[in-house]
Amino acid sequence: MRAYTTWSAYASFRENETGIIAPGRWADITVMDIDPLYLGEKSPEKLPAGSIKLTMAAGKIVFERK
């Protein structure tokens, strides 16, 4: 997970702008109803059953399942 968040922010010299979820930071986030990291390891056949609940881009909600 760090490779996609804090480490990539550091590598691109943007650790003061992104890399963690905090007020004032850039945020592109997808919230799912499953844990893809857990299922990918334990039950990968269940991954397609997951759905997206919310997507944020540039810190703004661009999709929210009601």
C-alpha positions as CSV (number, residue, x, y, z in Angstrom):
1,M,0.0,0.0,0.0
2,R,2.8,2.4,0.7
3,A,4.2,2.0,-2.8
4,Y,0.9,3.5,-4.1
5,T,0.7,6.3,-1.4
6,T,3.5,7.8,0.6
7,W,6.4,6.2,-1.3
8,S,5.2,7.4,-4.7
9,A,4.5,10.9,-3.3
10,Y,8.1,11.0,-2.0
11,A,9.6,9.7,-5.2
12,S,7.8,12.5,-7.2
13,F,8.8,15.2,-4.7
14,R,5.2,15.8,-3.7
15,E,5.2,14.4,-0.2
16,N,3.8,17.8,1.1
17,E,0.8,17.7,-1.3
18,T,-0.2,14.1,-1.5
19,G,0.5,10.5,-0.3
20,I,-1.7,10.5,2.8
21,I,-5.4,11.2,3.5
22,A,-5.5,14.5,5.3
23,P,-7.1,17.9,5.0
24,G,-5.5,20.1,2.3
25,R,-3.9,17.1,0.5
26,W,-4.8,15.9,-3.0
27,A,-7.0,12.9,-3.0
28,D,-8.0,10.4,-5.6
29,I,-9.7,7.6,-3.7
30,T,-12.0,4.7,-4.5
31,V,-14.1,3.1,-1.7
32,M,-15.3,-0.5,-2.3
33,D,-17.6,-2.8,-0.4
34,I,-14.8,-5.4,-0.3
35,D,-11.1,-5.5,0.7
36,P,-9.4,-6.2,-2.6
37,L,-6.0,-6.8,-1.0
38,Y,-7.4,-9.4,1.4
39,L,-9.6,-11.1,-1.2
40,G,-6.8,-11.0,-3.8
41,E,-4.7,-13.2,-1.5
42,K,-7.4,-15.4,0.1
43,S,-10.3,-15.6,-2.4
44,P,-9.5,-14.0,-5.7
45,E,-12.5,-15.5,-7.4
46,K,-14.7,-13.2,-5.2
47,L,-13.1,-10.0,-6.5
48,P,-15.5,-9.4,-9.4
49,A,-18.4,-9.4,-6.9
50,G,-17.2,-6.2,-5.3
51,S,-18.7,-2.9,-6.2
52,I,-17.6,0.8,-6.0
53,K,-19.3,2.8,-3.3
54,L,-17.6,6.2,-3.7
55,T,-15.0,7.8,-5.9
56,M,-13.1,11.0,-5.2
57,A,-10.9,12.8,-7.7
58,A,-8.9,15.9,-6.8
59,G,-10.6,15.8,-3.4
60,K,-14.1,16.0,-4.8
61,I,-16.7,13.3,-4.8
62,V,-17.4,12.4,-8.4
63,F,-19.4,9.2,-7.8
64,E,-21.5,8.0,-4.9
65,R,-23.7,4.9,-4.9
66,K,-26.9,5.6,-3.1
